[in-house]
Amino acid sequence: MNYNQNKRLNQLDENILIIGVDVSKKFHVARAQDFRGVEFKKGIKFDNSRQGFAEFEEWKNSLQSENSKTKVIVGMEPTGPYWLPFARWLQTEGYWTVTVNPAHVKKCKELDDNNQAKTDYRDARVIAQLIKDARFSEPNLLAGVYEELRNAKNIRKVMVNDLKRIKNQMANWLDRYFPEYKRGYTNWEAESFLYVLEKYKLPSRIAELDAITVYSDVREKFPRGVGQKKIENLIRASKESIGITEGCRMAEKELDYLLKRYNELVSDIDDIESTIGSLCEELPEVQRITQIKGFGITTASGVVAELGNIKEYRTPKQMIKMAGLSLTENSSGQKKGKMSISKRGRKDLRKILYQAVVGMIRTNEAFHKLYQYYRYRAKNQLTGKQAIIVLVNKLLRIIHTIVVKDVDYDETKMLEAIKHPDEFSFAA
């Protein structure tokens, strides 16, 4: 991945054909030019299909032949899912494939003619111009087990969100029909409570039960973690319940649906986590990352799924930029603005790393010491959130080092490598 703009500009010479493509769901529009911005012919509109891709290649070949171009670069906006099949096809065919920032396309649209109109042909031209100025990046299109891991992580994310929604709906049901259940069970997700709820449904039925009989039944199903007192309290609470008693048949149907979806999602999440674990066994970098205390298999797999092959990153700065953790500043004249992170990167990666560091501050002694140092040093003390961001960047540098150099994580060596100037030492 080449993020150096000067090097990118040097690659755009007189022998290169620059093609900008505006992608959409059903068709794409492409326009071509040279490295000076001189456009060739009229653009082409082609279907988002195998036949359309063949038409694009024929058009590209004719332009190359007519204008004596030996190299080709194709760029597009990474909008929605529509660009992915075309970008994957280009990559398979050996094209130099790049992406441009949609915000740049929007802002640069009026530079040529001060016209705010938006058309597919116009956008394709703007994309080609941005590529000419080397304002592009190479997409992080994963392959093999890395793509499998990212897809598995995305599936798990969808399942977890669905489970959260079902849990909220379940809590809503209990608040309406059985608000007193906490007298028996603190957590409604207890297996024994769900068993009783699934079998007897409403508190009006539970109130008629004998505590000893129910306890024996539940005890047989769940030998551990069930006390008779819980059952007695639950039955007593049922007798005093103020839950809704109208529309009970549909309330039971709703409960059956919620419990069914809850059980399915819990089972599906267990299955996908098992699959993620199997995929991680094929990736030695995951095993390296989990050597860091406080970094579990779920967090490590999430980081690798977002970054892809870490060995392809030449420096940790590229990983920091990918996470949207690069520092930005808003200053003008004598006014010096505050530094903040750009947030222009993979937000899921940023979230995973932030949550990981928050946990490591509590469980990892080395990171706890560093956090205390940044928070309470004599000069230039950081706020809590600033200190966490600094540690996230530090964590990415550690991950890059242990994976690329293929070395074990050494907590002592990590602390010794950090130099603390005397004036920044802890205040007495």
Helices and strands as residue ranges (DSSP letters): H 5-11, E 16-22, E 27-33, E 39-47, H 50-67, E 71-76, H 83-92, E 96-99, H 102-108, H 120-132, H 145-177, G 181-183, H 191-200, H 203-206, H 211-221, H 228-239, H 248-280, H 284-289, H 297-307, G 310-312, H 316-322, E 327-329, E 339-341, H 347-363, H 365-376, H 384-404, H 411-416, G 422-424
